[in-house]
Amino acid sequence: MELVPSKFFITSSSAVSKVSDLNAFDRALIKAGIGEQNLVSVSSVIPEGAERVEAREMTMGAVTHCVLAQMRGCEGETIAAGIAYTYRKDGKGGYVAEGHIHGSAESLREILSWKMNEMSNIRGVEFEEIQYAIEELAIPMDHYGCCVASLVFTEYR
């Protein structure tokens, strides 16, 4: 059986917790609308014909394929996580790059741009305008923090 995604949405969030970085991650996923799914990380290909849709509520416990970027940190740190995505100009699908750093959203955007340009060069294809979803978080004292960004596949053909 072949699972070829036909629809996806983009989501991102950040959160903090006084208990642990895992709890900050859980809170960030819930805020992003994907905290009640069983997430399965996939790589970076958007199939030909797949279209972006608005974020939607998903069934609790559903196995959910996604490209997920996450960054966890501790008090006093600035962290960022994000994705960049685009379609090929020839209409044959697209690509996603994920990234995470101890640093700013601006720095991560530059890194993601480099990654997308390299993906274009490796394949010898031109990309349409690159889109970004990046979260930055300055973690307060006595807290843990987490940023997430994801391209979530929702339907298959």
MIDOSE-1310 file (N, C-alpha, C; in nm, 2 decimals, decimal comma, always signed):
residues 157
melv	+0,08/-0,12/+0,00/+0,00/+0,00/+0,00/+0,09/+0,12/+0,00; +0,05/+0,22/-0,09/+0,13/+0,34/-0,10/+0,05/+0,46/-0,03; +0,11/+0,53/+0,06/+0,04/+0,65/+0,12/+0,10/+0,77/+0,06; +0,03/+0,84/-0,03/+0,08/+0,96/-0,09/-0,01/+1,08/-0,04
pskf	+0,05/+1,16/+0,04/-0,03/+1,27/+0,09/-0,08/+1,37/-0,01; -0,21/+1,41/+0,01/-0,27/+1,50/-0,09/-0,30/+1,64/-0,02; -0,29/+1,65/+0,11/-0,32/+1,78/+0,18/-0,23/+1,79/+0,30; -0,19/+1,91/+0,33/-0,11/+1,93/+0,45/-0,14/+2,07/+0,51
fits	-0,11/+2,09/+0,64/-0,12/+2,22/+0,70/+0,01/+2,25/+0,77; +0,03/+2,38/+0,80/+0,15/+2,43/+0,87/+0,11/+2,48/+1,00; +0,19/+2,44/+1,11/+0,16/+2,49/+1,24/+0,29/+2,51/+1,32; +0,28/+2,60/+1,42/+0,40/+2,62/+1,50/+0,35/+2,68/+1,63
ssav	+0,44/+2,67/+1,73/+0,41/+2,72/+1,87/+0,53/+2,71/+1,95; +0,52/+2,77/+2,07/+0,62/+2,76/+2,17/+0,56/+2,76/+2,31; +0,62/+2,70/+2,41/+0,57/+2,69/+2,54/+0,68/+2,67/+2,64; +0,64/+2,70/+2,77/+0,73/+2,68/+2,88/+0,67/+2,59/+2,99
skvs	+0,75/+2,53/+3,07/+0,71/+2,45/+3,18/+0,81/+2,47/+3,30; +0,76/+2,47/+3,42/+0,85/+2,47/+3,53/+0,90/+2,33/+3,57; +0,84/+2,23/+3,51/+0,87/+2,09/+3,55/+0,98/+2,03/+3,46; +0,97/+2,03/+3,33/+1,07/+1,97/+3,24/+1,06/+2,01/+3,10
dlna	+1,16/+1,99/+3,02/+1,15/+2,02/+2,88/+1,05/+1,93/+2,81; +1,03/+1,81/+2,85/+0,93/+1,72/+2,80/+0,79/+1,79/+2,81; +0,76/+1,84/+2,93/+0,63/+1,91/+2,95/+0,62/+2,03/+2,87; +0,73/+2,11/+2,85/+0,73/+2,22/+2,76/+0,70/+2,18/+2,61
fdra	+0,76/+2,07/+2,57/+0,73/+2,01/+2,44/+0,59/+1,97/+2,42; +0,53/+1,91/+2,52/+0,39/+1,87/+2,52/+0,30/+1,99/+2,51; +0,33/+2,09/+2,59/+0,25/+2,21/+2,58/+0,26/+2,28/+2,45; +0,38/+2,28/+2,39/+0,39/+2,34/+2,26/+0,31/+2,27/+2,15
lika	+0,32/+2,13/+2,16/+0,24/+2,05/+2,06/+0,09/+2,08/+2,08; +0,04/+2,09/+2,20/-0,10/+2,11/+2,22/-0,14/+2,25/+2,17; -0,05/+2,35/+2,19/-0,08/+2,49/+2,14/-0,08/+2,49/+1,99; +0,00/+2,40/+1,93/+0,01/+2,39/+1,78/-0,10/+2,31/+1,72
gige	-0,18/+2,25/+1,81/-0,30/+2,17/+1,76/-0,26/+2,03/+1,72; -0,14/+1,98/+1,76/-0,11/+1,84/+1,72/-0,06/+1,76/+1,85; -0,10/+1,80/+1,96/-0,06/+1,74/+2,09/-0,14/+1,61/+2,12; -0,24/+1,58/+2,05/-0,33/+1,46/+2,08/-0,31/+1,35/+1,97
qnlv	-0,21/+1,37/+1,89/-0,18/+1,27/+1,78/-0,06/+1,19/+1,81; -0,04/+1,08/+1,75/+0,08/+1,00/+1,75/+0,16/+1,04/+1,63; +0,26/+1,13/+1,65/+0,33/+1,18/+1,54/+0,44/+1,09/+1,49; +0,44/+1,08/+1,36/+0,54/+1,00/+1,29/+0,62/+1,09/+1,21
svss	+0,75/+1,11/+1,24/+0,83/+1,20/+1,16/+0,87/+1,14/+1,02; +0,85/+1,22/+0,92/+0,89/+1,18/+0,79/+0,99/+1,29/+0,73; +1,05/+1,25/+0,62/+1,15/+1,35/+0,57/+1,09/+1,46/+0,49; +1,14/+1,50/+0,38/+1,12/+1,64/+0,33/+1,05/+1,65/+0,20
vipe	+0,97/+1,56/+0,15/+0,91/+1,57/+0,02/+0,76/+1,60/+0,02; +0,72/+1,70/-0,05/+0,58/+1,73/-0,07/+0,54/+1,67/-0,20; +0,45/+1,57/-0,20/+0,41/+1,50/-0,33/+0,35/+1,60/-0,43; +0,37/+1,56/-0,56/+0,31/+1,64/-0,67/+0,16/+1,64/-0,64
gaer	+0,10/+1,76/-0,66/-0,05/+1,78/-0,64/-0,09/+1,80/-0,50; +0,00/+1,79/-0,40/-0,04/+1,81/-0,26/-0,07/+1,96/-0,24; -0,18/+1,99/-0,17/-0,21/+2,13/-0,15/-0,21/+2,16/+0,00; -0,18/+2,29/+0,03/-0,18/+2,34/+0,17/-0,33/+2,38/+0,20
vear	-0,37/+2,34/+0,32/-0,50/+2,37/+0,37/-0,49/+2,44/+0,50; -0,60/+2,49/+0,55/-0,60/+2,55/+0,69/-0,58/+2,44/+0,79; -0,52/+2,47/+0,90/-0,51/+2,38/+1,01/-0,64/+2,33/+1,05; -0,65/+2,20/+1,09/-0,78/+2,14/+1,12/-0,76/+2,05/+1,25
emtm	-0,87/+2,03/+1,32/-0,87/+1,94/+1,43/-0,86/+1,80/+1,38; -0,78/+1,72/+1,45/-0,75/+1,58/+1,40/-0,80/+1,49/+1,51; -0,83/+1,37/+1,47/-0,88/+1,26/+1,57/-0,77/+1,23/+1,67; -0,82/+1,23/+1,80/-0,72/+1,19/+1,91/-0,67/+1,05/+1,88
gavt	-0,54/+1,04/+1,90/-0,47/+0,92/+1,88/-0,43/+0,88/+1,74; -0,47/+0,96/+1,64/-0,44/+0,92/+1,50/-0,29/+0,92/+1,47; -0,25/+0,82/+1,40/-0,11/+0,82/+1,35/-0,10/+0,93/+1,25; -0,01/+1,03/+1,27/-0,01/+1,15/+1,19/+0,13/+1,17/+1,14
hcvl	+0,15/+1,17/+1,01/+0,28/+1,19/+0,95/+0,31/+1,34/+0,94; +0,43/+1,38/+0,98/+0,46/+1,52/+0,97/+0,62/+1,54/+0,96; +0,65/+1,66/+0,91/+0,79/+1,70/+0,92/+0,79/+1,79/+1,04; +0,87/+1,76/+1,14/+0,86/+1,82/+1,27/+1,00/+1,88/+1,31
aqmr	+1,00/+2,01/+1,34/+1,12/+2,07/+1,40/+1,09/+2,10/+1,54; +1,19/+2,07/+1,63/+1,17/+2,11/+1,77/+1,30/+2,15/+1,83; +1,30/+2,24/+1,92/+1,41/+2,28/+2,00/+1,37/+2,30/+2,14; +1,45/+2,24/+2,23/+1,42/+2,25/+2,38/+1,54/+2,32/+2,44
gceg	+1,51/+2,39/+2,55/+1,61/+2,46/+2,62/+1,58/+2,49/+2,77; +1,67/+2,56/+2,83/+1,66/+2,59/+2,98/+1,66/+2,74/+3,00; +1,63/+2,78/+3,12/+1,62/+2,92/+3,17/+1,74/+3,00/+3,11; +1,70/+3,12/+3,06/+1,79/+3,22/+3,02/+1,84/+3,20/+2,87
etia	+1,80/+3,09/+2,81/+1,84/+3,06/+2,67/+1,73/+3,12/+2,57; +1,78/+3,16/+2,46/+1,69/+3,19/+2,34/+1,70/+3,07/+2,25; +1,59/+3,02/+2,21/+1,59/+2,90/+2,12/+1,49/+2,93/+2,00; +1,51/+2,86/+1,89/+1,42/+2,87/+1,78/+1,41/+2,74/+1,71
agia	+1,29/+2,71/+1,65/+1,27/+2,60/+1,57/+1,18/+2,64/+1,45; +1,20/+2,58/+1,33/+1,12/+2,62/+1,22/+1,13/+2,53/+1,10; +1,05/+2,56/+1,01/+1,05/+2,49/+0,88/+1,05/+2,59/+0,77; +1,10/+2,55/+0,65/+1,09/+2,62/+0,53/+1,03/+2,52/+0,43
ytyr	+0,94/+2,57/+0,34/+0,88/+2,48/+0,24/+0,85/+2,55/+0,12; +0,85/+2,48/+0,01/+0,82/+2,54/-0,12/+0,78/+2,43/-0,22; +0,73/+2,48/-0,34/+0,70/+2,39/-0,45/+0,81/+2,41/-0,56; +0,83/+2,31/-0,64/+0,92/+2,32/-0,75/+0,85/+2,41/-0,86
kdgk	+0,92/+2,48/-0,94/+0,86/+2,56/-1,04/+0,81/+2,48/-1,16; +0,86/+2,35/-1,17/+0,81/+2,27/-1,28/+0,68/+2,19/-1,24; +0,63/+2,22/-1,12/+0,50/+2,16/-1,07/+0,51/+2,02/-1,02; +0,63/+1,97/-1,01/+0,65/+1,83/-0,96/+0,67/+1,82/-0,81
ggyv	+0,58/+1,87/-0,74/+0,59/+1,86/-0,59/+0,68/+1,97/-0,53; +0,72/+1,94/-0,41/+0,80/+2,04/-0,33/+0,88/+1,97/-0,22; +0,94/+2,06/-0,14/+1,03/+2,01/-0,04/+1,01/+2,09/+0,09; +1,06/+2,03/+0,20/+1,06/+2,10/+0,33/+1,19/+2,08/+0,40
aegh	+1,24/+2,18/+0,46/+1,36/+2,17/+0,54/+1,32/+2,22/+0,69; +1,38/+2,14/+0,78/+1,35/+2,18/+0,92/+1,48/+2,22/+0,99; +1,47/+2,30/+1,09/+1,59/+2,34/+1,16/+1,56/+2,38/+1,31; +1,67/+2,38/+1,39/+1,65/+2,43/+1,53/+1,79/+2,47/+1,58
ihgs	+1,79/+2,58/+1,66/+1,91/+2,64/+1,71/+1,89/+2,70/+1,85; +2,00/+2,71/+1,92/+2,01/+2,80/+2,03/+2,04/+2,94/+1,97; +1,94/+3,02/+1,95/+1,96/+3,15/+1,88/+1,83/+3,21/+1,84; +1,83/+3,30/+1,75/+1,72/+3,38/+1,71/+1,64/+3,32/+1,59
aesl	+1,52/+3,36/+1,57/+1,44/+3,32/+1,45/+1,50/+3,38/+1,33; +1,56/+3,50/+1,33/+1,63/+3,56/+1,22/+1,75/+3,47/+1,17; +1,83/+3,43/+1,27/+1,94/+3,34/+1,23/+1,89/+3,21/+1,17; +1,79/+3,15/+1,23/+1,73/+3,02/+1,18/+1,68/+3,04/+1,04
reil	+1,61/+3,15/+1,01/+1,56/+3,18/+0,88/+1,67/+3,17/+0,77; +1,78/+3,23/+0,81/+1,90/+3,23/+0,72/+1,95/+3,09/+0,69; +1,96/+3,01/+0,80/+2,00/+2,88/+0,79/+1,91/+2,79/+0,70; +1,78/+2,81/+0,73/+1,68/+2,74/+0,65/+1,68/+2,78/+0,50
swkm	+1,71/+2,90/+0,47/+1,73/+2,95/+0,34/+1,84/+2,88/+0,27; +1,96/+2,87/+0,34/+2,07/+2,80/+0,29/+2,04/+2,65/+0,26; +1,97/+2,59/+0,35/+1,93/+2,45/+0,33/+1,84/+2,43/+0,20; +1,74/+2,52/+0,19/+1,65/+2,51/+0,07/+1,73/+2,54/-0,06
nems	+1,82/+2,63/-0,06/+1,90/+2,66/-0,18/+1,99/+2,54/-0,21; +2,04/+2,47/-0,11/+2,12/+2,35/-0,14/+2,03/+2,24/-0,20; +1,91/+2,22/-0,14/+1,82/+2,12/-0,20/+1,79/+2,15/-0,34; +1,77/+2,28/-0,38/+1,75/+2,31/-0,52/+1,87/+2,28/-0,60
nirg	+1,99/+2,31/-0,56/+2,11/+2,29/-0,63/+2,13/+2,14/-0,65; +2,11/+2,06/-0,55/+2,14/+1,92/-0,55/+2,05/+1,85/-0,66; +1,92/+1,90/-0,67/+1,83/+1,84/-0,76/+1,83/+1,91/-0,90; +1,90/+2,02/-0,91/+1,90/+2,09/-1,04/+1,77/+2,15/-1,08
vefe	+1,68/+2,19/-0,98/+1,55/+2,24/-1,01/+1,54/+2,38/-0,95; +1,45/+2,46/-1,00/+1,42/+2,59/-0,94/+1,29/+2,58/-0,86; +1,30/+2,66/-0,75/+1,19/+2,66/-0,65/+1,10/+2,79/-0,66; +0,98/+2,78/-0,63/+0,89/+2,89/-0,61/+0,94/+2,97/-0,49
eiqy	+0,87/+3,07/-0,45/+0,90/+3,15/-0,33/+0,90/+3,06/-0,21; +1,00/+3,06/-0,12/+1,01/+2,98/+0,00/+0,93/+3,05/+0,11; +0,85/+2,96/+0,17/+0,77/+3,00/+0,29/+0,83/+2,95/+0,42; +0,81/+3,02/+0,53/+0,87/+2,99/+0,65/+0,77/+2,99/+0,76
aiee	+0,79/+2,90/+0,86/+0,71/+2,90/+0,99/+0,82/+2,88/+1,10; +0,85/+2,98/+1,17/+0,96/+2,98/+1,27/+0,91/+3,03/+1,40; +0,94/+2,97/+1,51/+0,91/+3,01/+1,64/+1,04/+3,04/+1,72; +1,04/+3,15/+1,80/+1,15/+3,19/+1,88/+1,10/+3,20/+2,02
laip	+1,18/+3,16/+2,12/+1,14/+3,17/+2,26/+1,26/+3,21/+2,35; +1,24/+3,32/+2,42/+1,34/+3,35/+2,53/+1,28/+3,29/+2,66; +1,35/+3,19/+2,71/+1,30/+3,11/+2,82/+1,32/+3,18/+2,95; +1,22/+3,20/+3,03/+1,23/+3,28/+3,15/+1,31/+3,19/+3,26
mdhy	+1,36/+3,26/+3,36/+1,43/+3,19/+3,47/+1,33/+3,09/+3,54; +1,39/+2,99/+3,59/+1,32/+2,88/+3,65/+1,22/+2,81/+3,56; +1,24/+2,80/+3,43/+1,16/+2,74/+3,34/+1,24/+2,66/+3,24; +1,17/+2,56/+3,17/+1,22/+2,50/+3,05/+1,14/+2,55/+2,94
gccv	+1,19/+2,54/+2,82/+1,11/+2,59/+2,70/+1,12/+2,50/+2,58; +1,03/+2,51/+2,49/+1,03/+2,44/+2,37/+0,96/+2,51/+2,25; +1,02/+2,51/+2,14/+0,96/+2,56/+2,01/+0,94/+2,45/+1,92; +0,83/+2,45/+1,85/+0,80/+2,35/+1,75/+0,74/+2,42/+1,62
aslv	+0,77/+2,35/+1,51/+0,71/+2,39/+1,38/+0,69/+2,27/+1,30; +0,58/+2,26/+1,23/+0,56/+2,13/+1,16/+0,47/+2,15/+1,03; +0,50/+2,07/+0,93/+0,42/+2,05/+0,82/+0,35/+1,92/+0,84; +0,22/+1,92/+0,85/+0,14/+1,80/+0,89/+0,05/+1,75/+0,78
ftey	+0,08/+1,63/+0,74/+0,00/+1,57/+0,63/-0,14/+1,52/+0,69; -0,25/+1,55/+0,61/-0,38/+1,53/+0,67/-0,47/+1,43/+0,59; -0,44/+1,42/+0,46/-0,52/+1,33/+0,37/-0,43/+1,27/+0,27; -0,47/+1,15/+0,22/-0,39/+1,07/+0,13/-0,48/+1,03/+0,01
r	-0,41/+1,00/-0,10/-0,48/+0,95/-0,22/-0,43/+0,81/-0,25
